[in-house]
């Protein structure tokens, strides 16, 4: 069985795992952990899109 990831799916998978860790370690209550984890996930994925656009503009 082979499992192949594209760059985007690998970045989203990293964002998911990192956001879970950040949410658990940085906040106290469960609601705060979930909210902060979702916030970090949105920032990670937004950063991936922003970096992609910057690299596309630099290549042009």
C-alpha positions as CSV (number, residue, x, y, z in Angstrom):
1,X,0.0,0.0,0.0
2,X,1.4,3.3,-1.1
3,X,0.4,6.7,0.4
4,X,1.4,9.7,-1.6
5,X,0.8,13.3,-0.6
6,X,0.9,16.4,-2.7
7,X,2.6,19.5,-1.2
8,X,-0.8,21.1,-0.4
9,X,-2.2,18.0,1.3
10,X,1.0,17.6,3.3
11,X,0.8,21.2,4.4
12,X,-2.8,20.8,5.5
13,X,-2.0,17.6,7.4
14,X,0.8,19.4,9.2
15,X,-1.5,22.3,9.9
16,X,-4.0,19.9,11.4
17,X,-1.6,18.2,13.7
18,X,0.2,21.4,14.7
19,X,-3.1,23.1,15.5
20,X,-4.3,20.2,17.7
21,X,-1.0,20.4,19.6
22,X,-1.2,24.2,19.9
23,X,-4.8,24.1,21.1
24,X,-4.1,21.5,23.7
25,X,-1.0,23.0,25.1
26,X,-1.8,26.7,25.0
27,X,-5.3,26.9,26.4
28,X,-7.0,25.6,29.6
29,X,-10.7,24.9,28.9
30,X,-12.0,22.6,26.2
31,X,-13.9,25.3,24.4
32,X,-10.8,27.6,24.4
33,X,-8.7,24.7,23.1
34,X,-11.1,24.0,20.2
35,X,-11.4,27.7,19.3
36,X,-7.7,28.3,19.4
37,X,-7.0,25.1,17.4
38,X,-9.4,26.2,14.7
39,X,-7.9,29.7,14.7
40,X,-4.3,28.2,14.3
41,X,-5.5,25.9,11.6
42,X,-7.1,28.8,9.6
43,X,-3.9,30.8,10.0
44,X,-1.7,27.9,8.8
45,X,-3.9,27.2,5.7
46,X,-4.2,30.9,5.0
47,X,-0.4,31.2,5.2
48,X,-0.1,28.3,2.7
49,X,-2.3,30.1,0.2
50,X,-0.5,33.4,0.8
51,X,2.9,31.8,0.3
52,X,1.6,30.1,-2.9
53,X,0.4,33.3,-4.3
54,X,3.7,35.1,-3.5
55,X,5.7,32.3,-5.1
56,X,3.4,32.4,-8.2
57,X,3.9,36.2,-8.5
58,X,7.7,35.8,-8.1
59,X,7.8,33.2,-10.8
60,X,5.9,35.4,-13.3
